Every structure is written in structure tokens, then in C-alpha cells.
Amino acid sequence: MRKVFITVAVAALLLTTSGCARLTLKHTPLPAAASSLGAVSLVVRDVRPEDRGAGSEKLVGNLRNLYGMRLKFEAKNSMVGAVQALFADALTSAGYQVTEGAPVAVVVDIAQYWMDGYMGYKMETKFMVYASKGETPVFSKEITEVNAFGHTSNKRLYAGFDQLMDKIAEQARAMFASPEFQTAVQ
């Protein structure tokens, strides 16, 4: 009887503690722009598939326990909010003022933001970025980024998410600073 109790207690502990790792999604702030290129509004939408986190702003992937059982991996903060802050920072760093009701609307669809693995982990992101003037589309581009590594500690896993967010921020800033984007939204 005692062995059964200990086995059940250890299994319950593994199930409850292995899925409670939580991270804060963030990026390193980008440098301020030297000049102003105008105002844009920004909308970020979560359009991920249902099996990849749709409907949960905090769900960003799966962790596996020692038995390979899939456990939800959630961030402490809203993934949509973190992506909104990242793209707002990228626009500001490229010289744009982000404000509601601006003549140019930038829409970012989060098509993928997911991490999964067992012996190794792969973090995949895909963002569809659109700009329009009123109802007229003037720009669209896809931003993708992948980060993969072997099984590791939570500290390394969290650092992997930070690196991923920083890479996305740099790609977004470069896109918004590009002549292609600037010409499209003038």
C-alpha cells in the first residue's frame, strides 16, 4: 500500500510540476529613430491553427516530461501583447509614430508561434505583415524565424525565446526601414 501511495504521489508531482515552467515573452528594446516618417496604426491578430495555440494568448508550445507526455507550455504574459509591443517598437525604431486612427494601417497576423520537442526543441514563428491606406492594400511581407536546440534547462529554453523575439524585432525593424515599405506607405 505504501509503495502505491509513493508511486501515485511521485507521478502526481511529475505531472503537476513539469508543466508549470512559465516564461515572460519579451525582446530587447530597439534604438530610437533619428527622424519621423509619419504615423501608422498597428493591429496584431492571432490566426494560429487550433492545434498550435489558437484561442489561448498565453499558450506557446508543448513541453514533454520524462515519459514523453505532452504538457502545455504557457507564457506568463500575453503572446499577442508581446508581439504587439515588438512590432510597435520596430515601427518606432524605423521612424514611424504608432497611433490609433492613422491613415496607414499595419496589420500583423500571427500565423505561427509555437515550440515543441522532446529530446530537442524547435521554436517556429511566422508573421504576415500587411499595410494599407484606407481600404487599399499597399504592402505585404512574411517574416519567419526558427530557433532549434537540444534538450536543455528552463534557463536555456527561456533564453531561446528571448533570442527568437530579438531576431524577429530586427527583421521587422529592417522591413519597416526598407525603401520598399517606406515607398508603399507614403
Beta strands, then each sheet from edge to edge (+ up, - down):
strand 1: 22-23
strand 2: 38-46
strand 3: 59-64
strand 4: 70-75
strand 5: 96-98
strand 6: 104-117
strand 7: 120-133
strand 8: 136-150
sheet 1: 1+ 4+ 3-
sheet 2: 5+ 2+ 6+ 7- 8+
end
